[in-house]
Amino acid sequence: MAKNLILWLVIAVVLMSVFQSFGPSESNGRKVDYSTFLQEVNQDQVREARINGREINVTKKDSNRYTTYIPVNDPKLLDNLLTKNVKVVGEPPEEPSLLASIFISWFPMLLLIGVWIFFMRQMQGGGGKGAMSFGKSKARMLTEDQIKTTFADVAGCDEAKEEVGELVEYLREPSRFQKLGGKIPKGVLMVGPPGTGKTLLAKAIAGEAKVPFFTISGSDFVEMFVGVGASRVRDMFEQAKKAAPCIIFIDEIDAVGRQRGAGLGGGHDEREQTLNQMLVEMDGFEGNEGIIVIAATNRPDVLDPALLRPGRFDRQVVVGLPDVRGREQILKVHMRRVPLAPDIDAAIIARGTPGFSGADLANLVNEAALFACSRQQARRVHGRVRKSERQNHDGCGTSLHGDDGSAERVHGISRSRPRDYWSPGTGTRSGA
């Protein structure tokens, strides 16, 4: 940002210099008041007078020069000069060219436009899009070569994977469905608590089908300027049509898809216009063959009914919290990336983590790895995993060790119990 600001300052200085060069040039020599000039004319000391409007460039008989200005119209001046045998020369007033006049009149406006463009570029986050990119989609496209995620990387949601499996088949072989007159769902709404893997599942669909993947957040559509969100929706679908077959993933769609008529004000008008455009693009007069829209939310109750009807989001796939078997599968996926001690059992850890989401389990494994790294251990031991598990259960708190060192009491904010006892010797936990 500092480099851009310096560049714009340099441009402004150059423009100011050009602006000043078009202005009237100042006369060379010293300035003398008009009364002194009249006295010297009467004393026969003036040889030549060059009159340019109200400006008079005077050359004296001793070759000295100066400039004076006529304060008011003096009709007797010319007669007085001719009486004293002063050479009188008339010069046309200096007028800038037509191009210079246009530039001078438009320069302030151009400067304001330049400053506005600069600040709009900064608000847009820089880059090469410029200030005229308000209506351009902010969706980021990942090509099939960039997507490495597959269904093998998704665990703990087998039912959800089965429901979206036919989307992969359609993207791979659409003609097989079209021969039988079947129509694949245009949209799939993934519903579930945060951290359950909705985004990961959508990316895995694109990775399995080997198609481009557009990802955007619902909040990226809405701006303070009316009409920008609708323009971004149109641009996003135009890009998707060029890359079809493809997948559009809209995260947190409740930011733009809330039920219409729920409030007043310009912000609501802009959001409703954006939603209307999205409804038209998903199921309007123009078909979007080969484009599958996948959206994720944890607030399906606030979505507009028109968005959930068949033809737009035909299906709702619930991605809930994993059960004990799902937690075990998720732990095994994340444990593949870290070295393990021989006594680590994912099934035991899964039974001790009820209510954990996929993100919680990923954080559990990461915290255990950090504990091991902090103690310069090449392999994580069982106690570190249990300690990380306890921290995820209870939060950050204080530990009070008994005199015999056999138990520690953890005070913190627990998801399941306000206080726990953990006995390292016995490997058991008891409530207090």
C-alpha positions as CSV (number, residue, x, y, z in Angstrom):
1,M,0.0,0.0,0.0
2,A,2.9,2.4,0.8
3,K,4.4,1.8,-2.7
4,N,1.1,2.6,-4.4
5,L,0.6,5.7,-2.3
6,I,4.1,7.0,-3.3
7,L,3.3,6.2,-7.0
8,W,0.1,8.2,-6.8
9,L,1.8,11.1,-5.1
10,V,4.5,11.2,-7.8
11,I,1.7,11.2,-10.5
12,A,0.0,14.1,-8.7
13,V,3.2,16.1,-8.5
14,V,3.8,15.6,-12.3
15,L,0.3,16.6,-13.1
16,M,0.6,19.7,-11.0
17,S,3.8,20.6,-12.8
18,V,2.1,20.2,-16.1
19,F,-0.8,22.3,-14.9
20,Q,1.4,25.1,-13.8
21,S,3.3,25.0,-17.1
22,F,0.1,25.8,-18.9
23,G,-0.6,28.7,-16.7
24,P,0.4,32.3,-17.6
25,S,4.1,32.9,-17.2
26,E,5.3,35.5,-14.9
27,S,7.1,38.5,-16.3
28,N,10.8,38.8,-15.9
29,G,12.4,41.8,-14.2
30,R,11.5,44.0,-11.2
31,K,8.1,45.4,-10.5
32,V,7.5,49.2,-10.3
33,D,4.3,51.0,-9.2
34,Y,2.3,52.8,-11.8
35,S,2.8,56.3,-10.4
36,T,6.6,55.9,-10.7
37,F,6.2,54.9,-14.3
38,L,4.2,58.0,-15.0
39,Q,6.8,60.2,-13.4
40,E,9.6,58.6,-15.5
41,V,7.5,59.2,-18.7
42,N,7.1,62.9,-17.8
43,Q,10.8,63.1,-17.1
44,D,11.5,61.7,-20.5
45,Q,13.4,58.6,-19.1
46,V,11.3,55.9,-20.9
47,R,12.3,54.6,-24.4
48,E,9.8,51.8,-25.1
49,A,6.6,50.5,-23.6
50,R,5.2,47.1,-24.5
51,I,1.5,47.0,-23.5
52,N,-0.1,43.6,-23.0
53,G,-3.6,44.1,-21.5
54,R,-3.0,45.8,-18.1
55,E,0.7,44.8,-18.1
56,I,3.3,47.2,-19.4
57,N,6.9,46.0,-19.9
58,V,9.1,49.2,-19.8
59,T,12.5,49.8,-21.3
60,K,14.3,52.9,-20.0
61,K,16.8,54.9,-22.0
62,D,19.5,53.6,-19.7
63,S,18.5,50.1,-20.8
64,N,17.0,49.1,-17.5
65,R,13.8,47.2,-17.6
66,Y,10.8,46.7,-15.3
67,T,7.2,45.8,-15.3
68,T,4.2,47.8,-14.1
69,Y,0.4,47.3,-14.2
70,I,-2.4,49.7,-15.1
71,P,-4.7,49.8,-12.0
72,V,-7.6,51.4,-13.9
73,N,-8.3,52.3,-17.5
74,D,-6.3,55.4,-18.3
75,P,-7.4,57.0,-21.7
76,K,-4.7,59.7,-21.5
77,L,-1.8,57.2,-21.2
78,L,-1.3,56.6,-24.9
79,D,-1.3,60.3,-25.7
80,N,1.1,61.0,-23.0
81,L,3.5,58.3,-24.3
82,L,3.4,59.6,-27.8
83,T,4.0,63.1,-26.7
84,K,7.2,62.0,-25.0
85,N,8.3,60.1,-28.1
86,V,8.0,56.7,-26.3
87,K,7.9,53.7,-28.6
88,V,4.6,52.0,-28.0
89,V,4.3,48.3,-28.9
90,G,1.0,46.4,-28.5
91,E,1.2,42.6,-27.7
92,P,-1.7,40.1,-27.9
93,P,-2.7,38.6,-24.5
94,E,-1.3,35.2,-23.8
95,E,-4.1,32.6,-24.1
96,P,-3.6,28.9,-23.6
97,S,-4.4,26.5,-26.4
98,L,-7.7,24.7,-26.7
99,L,-6.1,21.5,-25.4
100,A,-4.5,23.3,-22.5
101,S,-7.8,25.0,-21.6
102,I,-9.6,21.6,-21.6
103,F,-6.9,20.1,-19.4
104,I,-6.9,23.0,-17.0
105,S,-10.7,22.9,-16.6
106,W,-10.8,19.1,-16.2
107,F,-7.7,18.7,-14.0
108,P,-9.4,19.0,-10.6
109,M,-12.0,16.4,-11.7
110,L,-9.3,14.0,-13.0
111,L,-7.4,14.4,-9.8
112,L,-10.5,13.5,-7.7
113,I,-11.2,10.5,-9.9
114,G,-7.6,9.3,-9.5
115,V,-7.8,9.6,-5.7
116,W,-11.1,7.7,-5.7
117,I,-9.7,4.9,-7.9
118,F,-6.7,4.6,-5.5
119,F,-8.8,4.2,-2.4
120,M,-11.2,1.8,-4.2
121,R,-8.3,-0.3,-5.2
122,Q,-7.2,-0.5,-1.6
123,M,-10.7,-1.4,-0.5
124,Q,-10.8,-4.1,-3.1
125,G,-7.6,-5.6,-1.7
126,G,-5.2,-4.3,-4.4
127,G,-4.3,-6.7,-7.2
128,G,-4.9,-6.0,-10.9
129,K,-8.7,-5.9,-10.8
130,G,-9.0,-2.2,-10.2
131,A,-11.9,-0.1,-8.9
132,M,-14.2,-1.2,-11.7
133,S,-14.3,-4.8,-10.4
134,F,-17.2,-4.2,-8.0
135,G,-19.5,-6.3,-10.1
136,K,-17.0,-9.1,-10.7
137,S,-17.3,-12.3,-8.8
138,K,-15.0,-13.0,-5.9
139,A,-15.3,-16.7,-6.3
140,R,-12.0,-18.6,-6.4
141,M,-11.7,-21.3,-9.0
142,L,-9.7,-24.5,-8.3
143,T,-8.9,-26.6,-11.4
144,E,-9.1,-30.4,-11.3
145,D,-5.3,-30.5,-11.0
146,Q,-5.3,-28.3,-7.9
147,I,-7.9,-30.4,-6.0
148,K,-6.2,-33.3,-4.3
149,T,-9.1,-34.1,-1.9
150,T,-11.1,-37.3,-2.5
151,F,-13.7,-39.4,-0.6
152,A,-10.8,-41.2,1.0
153,D,-9.9,-38.0,2.9
154,V,-13.5,-37.7,4.2
155,A,-14.5,-39.9,7.2
156,G,-17.2,-40.0,9.7
157,C,-20.1,-39.2,7.3
158,D,-20.7,-42.3,5.3
159,E,-24.4,-41.5,4.8
160,A,-23.7,-38.1,3.4
161,K,-21.1,-39.5,1.1
162,E,-23.6,-42.0,-0.3
163,E,-26.2,-39.3,-0.9
164,V,-23.8,-37.1,-2.9
165,G,-22.1,-40.0,-4.7
166,E,-24.5,-39.8,-7.7
167,L,-23.4,-36.2,-8.2
168,V,-19.9,-37.6,-9.0
169,E,-21.4,-40.1,-11.5
170,Y,-23.4,-37.4,-13.2
171,L,-20.4,-35.1,-13.6
172,R,-18.4,-38.0,-15.0
173,E,-21.0,-39.5,-17.3
174,P,-24.0,-37.1,-17.8
175,S,-25.1,-38.9,-21.0
176,R,-26.0,-42.0,-19.0
177,F,-28.6,-40.1,-16.9
178,Q,-29.9,-38.1,-19.9
179,K,-30.7,-41.2,-21.9
180,L,-33.2,-42.3,-19.3
181,G,-34.7,-38.8,-19.0
182,G,-33.4,-38.3,-15.5
183,K,-32.4,-34.9,-14.2
184,I,-29.7,-34.6,-11.6
185,P,-30.4,-32.2,-8.7
186,K,-29.3,-28.7,-9.5
187,G,-28.4,-27.9,-5.9
188,V,-27.5,-29.7,-2.7
189,L,-27.7,-28.0,0.6
190,M,-25.4,-29.4,3.3
191,V,-26.7,-28.8,6.8
192,G,-24.9,-29.5,10.0
193,P,-23.0,-28.0,13.0
194,P,-19.7,-26.2,12.4
195,G,-16.7,-28.4,11.9
196,T,-18.4,-31.5,10.6
197,G,-16.7,-31.4,7.2
198,K,-19.3,-29.8,4.9
199,T,-16.6,-27.9,2.9
200,L,-14.3,-30.9,2.8
201,L,-17.1,-33.1,1.4
202,A,-17.9,-30.6,-1.3
203,K,-14.3,-30.4,-2.3
204,A,-14.0,-34.2,-2.3
205,I,-17.0,-34.3,-4.8
206,A,-15.0,-32.1,-7.2
207,G,-11.9,-34.1,-6.6
208,E,-13.6,-37.4,-7.4
209,A,-15.3,-36.0,-10.5
210,K,-12.2,-34.2,-11.7
211,V,-14.1,-30.9,-12.5
212,P,-13.4,-27.2,-11.7
213,F,-14.5,-26.1,-8.2
214,F,-15.7,-22.5,-7.5
215,T,-15.7,-21.5,-3.9
216,I,-17.1,-18.4,-2.3
217,S,-18.7,-17.2,0.9
218,G,-22.2,-15.9,1.1
219,S,-20.9,-12.6,2.7
220,D,-18.8,-11.9,-0.4
221,F,-21.9,-11.2,-2.5
222,V,-23.3,-8.3,-0.4
223,E,-21.7,-4.8,-0.5
224,M,-22.8,-1.4,0.6
225,F,-23.4,-0.4,-3.1
226,V,-26.8,-1.5,-4.4
227,G,-26.7,-3.9,-7.3
228,V,-23.2,-5.1,-6.7
229,G,-24.2,-8.4,-5.2
230,A,-26.6,-9.3,-8.1
231,S,-23.8,-8.4,-10.6
232,R,-21.4,-10.7,-8.8
233,V,-23.9,-13.6,-8.9
234,R,-24.3,-13.1,-12.7
235,D,-20.6,-13.0,-13.2
236,M,-20.0,-16.1,-11.1
237,F,-22.5,-18.1,-13.1
238,E,-21.1,-16.8,-16.4
239,Q,-17.6,-18.0,-15.3
240,A,-19.1,-21.3,-14.3
241,K,-20.9,-21.8,-17.7
242,K,-17.5,-21.4,-19.4
243,A,-15.9,-24.0,-17.2
244,A,-18.9,-26.5,-17.1
245,P,-19.2,-29.2,-16.0
246,C,-18.2,-27.7,-12.6
247,I,-19.2,-27.2,-9.0
248,I,-20.1,-23.9,-7.3
249,F,-19.7,-24.1,-3.5
250,I,-21.3,-21.3,-1.4
251,D,-20.2,-21.4,2.2
252,E,-22.5,-19.8,4.9
253,I,-25.3,-19.2,2.4
254,D,-27.5,-17.9,5.2
255,A,-25.6,-14.6,4.9
256,V,-27.3,-14.0,1.5
257,G,-30.2,-16.5,1.5
258,R,-32.2,-15.3,4.5
259,Q,-36.0,-15.1,4.1
260,R,-37.1,-12.0,2.3
261,G,-39.2,-9.3,3.9
262,A,-37.7,-9.9,7.3
263,G,-36.4,-6.3,7.7
264,L,-36.2,-2.8,6.2
265,G,-33.4,-0.7,5.0
266,G,-30.9,-0.5,2.1
267,G,-28.8,-3.4,3.4
268,H,-31.8,-5.7,3.2
269,D,-32.8,-4.4,-0.2
270,E,-29.3,-5.2,-1.6
271,R,-29.3,-8.7,0.0
272,E,-32.8,-9.4,-1.4
273,Q,-31.7,-8.3,-4.9
274,T,-28.7,-10.6,-4.6
275,L,-31.0,-13.5,-3.5
276,N,-33.4,-12.8,-6.4
277,Q,-30.6,-12.9,-8.9
278,M,-29.4,-16.2,-7.4
279,L,-32.9,-17.7,-7.6
280,V,-33.1,-16.7,-11.3
281,E,-29.6,-18.1,-12.1
282,M,-30.3,-21.4,-10.4
283,D,-33.7,-22.0,-12.0
284,G,-34.7,-19.4,-14.5
285,F,-35.4,-19.2,-18.2
286,E,-31.8,-19.9,-19.1
287,G,-30.6,-23.4,-18.1
288,N,-27.3,-24.0,-16.4
289,E,-26.5,-27.5,-17.6
290,G,-23.5,-29.0,-16.0
291,I,-23.4,-26.6,-13.1
292,I,-24.1,-28.1,-9.6
293,V,-24.5,-25.6,-6.7
294,I,-23.5,-26.9,-3.3
295,A,-24.2,-24.7,-0.3
296,A,-23.4,-25.1,3.4
297,T,-25.1,-23.7,6.4
298,N,-25.8,-24.4,10.0
299,R,-29.0,-22.2,10.0
300,P,-31.4,-23.9,7.5
301,D,-34.4,-22.4,9.4
302,V,-33.7,-18.9,8.3
303,L,-33.4,-19.6,4.5
304,D,-35.9,-18.4,2.1
305,P,-38.5,-21.1,1.0
306,A,-38.0,-20.2,-2.6
307,L,-34.3,-21.2,-2.3
308,L,-35.2,-24.6,-0.9
309,R,-37.8,-25.7,-3.4
310,P,-37.2,-28.4,-5.9
311,G,-35.3,-27.1,-9.0
312,R,-32.9,-25.1,-6.9
313,F,-31.7,-26.9,-3.7
314,D,-33.5,-30.1,-4.4
315,R,-31.8,-32.0,-1.6
316,Q,-30.7,-31.4,2.0
317,V,-27.8,-33.5,3.1
318,V,-27.4,-33.6,6.9
319,V,-23.7,-33.7,7.9
320,G,-24.0,-34.3,11.7
321,L,-21.6,-35.0,14.5
322,P,-19.9,-38.4,14.0
323,D,-20.7,-41.4,16.1
324,V,-18.0,-43.5,17.9
325,R,-17.2,-45.3,14.7
326,G,-17.1,-42.1,12.7
327,R,-14.8,-40.5,15.2
328,E,-12.5,-43.5,15.0
329,Q,-12.3,-43.2,11.2
330,I,-11.6,-39.5,11.4
331,L,-8.9,-40.0,14.0
332,K,-7.3,-42.6,11.7
333,V,-7.3,-40.1,8.8
334,H,-5.5,-37.4,10.8
335,M,-3.2,-39.9,12.5
336,R,-1.8,-40.9,9.1
337,R,0.2,-37.7,9.0
338,V,1.9,-37.9,12.4
339,P,4.2,-40.6,14.0
340,L,2.5,-42.7,16.6
341,A,3.6,-44.7,19.6
342,P,2.7,-48.5,19.4
343,D,0.2,-48.2,22.2
344,I,-2.0,-45.6,20.5
345,D,-5.6,-47.0,19.9
346,A,-7.9,-44.8,17.9
347,A,-10.9,-46.8,19.1
348,I,-10.2,-46.0,22.7
349,I,-9.7,-42.3,22.0
350,A,-13.0,-42.3,20.0
351,R,-14.9,-43.7,22.9
352,G,-13.5,-40.9,25.1
353,T,-14.5,-38.0,22.8
354,P,-18.3,-37.9,22.7
355,G,-19.7,-34.8,21.0
356,F,-16.5,-34.0,19.1
357,S,-16.8,-32.8,15.6
358,G,-14.3,-33.6,12.8
359,A,-12.6,-30.2,13.4
360,D,-12.4,-31.0,17.2
361,L,-10.7,-34.3,16.5
362,A,-8.3,-32.8,14.0
363,N,-7.4,-30.2,16.7
364,L,-7.0,-33.0,19.2
365,V,-4.4,-34.8,17.1
366,N,-2.6,-31.5,16.4
367,E,-2.5,-30.5,20.1
368,A,-1.0,-33.9,20.9
369,A,1.6,-33.4,18.3
370,L,2.4,-30.0,19.7
371,F,2.8,-31.4,23.2
372,A,5.3,-34.0,21.8
373,C,7.2,-31.4,19.8
374,S,7.5,-29.0,22.8
375,R,9.3,-31.8,24.7
376,Q,11.5,-32.7,21.7
377,Q,10.0,-36.2,21.4
378,A,10.2,-37.9,18.1
379,R,7.2,-40.1,18.8
380,R,4.0,-39.1,20.7
381,V,3.3,-41.2,23.7
382,H,-0.1,-42.3,25.0
383,G,0.0,-39.9,27.9
384,R,0.2,-36.9,25.5
385,V,-2.8,-38.0,23.6
386,R,-4.8,-38.4,26.8
387,K,-3.6,-35.0,28.0
388,S,-4.7,-33.4,24.7
389,E,-8.0,-35.1,24.9
390,R,-8.5,-33.8,28.5
391,Q,-7.6,-30.2,27.4
392,N,-10.2,-30.4,24.6
393,H,-12.8,-31.7,27.1
394,D,-12.1,-29.3,29.9
395,G,-10.6,-26.2,28.3
396,C,-7.6,-24.4,29.7
397,G,-7.5,-24.5,33.5
398,T,-5.3,-25.1,36.5
399,S,-4.0,-28.4,37.7
400,L,-3.6,-29.2,41.4
401,H,-1.4,-32.2,42.2
402,G,-1.9,-34.3,45.3
403,D,0.8,-35.0,47.8
404,D,1.4,-38.5,46.5
405,G,1.4,-37.3,42.8
406,S,-1.1,-39.9,41.8
407,A,-3.9,-37.6,40.7
408,E,-4.4,-34.1,39.3
409,R,-7.6,-32.1,39.5
410,V,-8.5,-29.9,36.5
411,H,-10.6,-26.9,36.9
412,G,-11.9,-25.4,33.7
413,I,-14.9,-25.1,31.4
414,S,-15.9,-28.7,30.5
415,R,-18.2,-29.8,27.7
416,S,-19.5,-32.7,29.7
417,R,-18.5,-32.2,33.4
418,P,-17.6,-29.1,35.4
419,R,-14.7,-30.9,37.1
420,D,-12.8,-34.1,36.5
421,Y,-10.2,-36.2,38.1
422,W,-7.6,-38.0,36.0
423,S,-5.5,-40.7,37.5
424,P,-2.4,-41.4,35.4
425,G,-1.6,-44.6,37.2
426,T,-4.9,-46.2,36.7
427,G,-5.8,-44.6,33.4
428,T,-9.3,-43.8,34.7
429,R,-11.3,-40.6,35.0
430,S,-13.9,-39.9,37.7
431,G,-16.3,-37.1,38.2
432,A,-16.1,-34.7,41.2
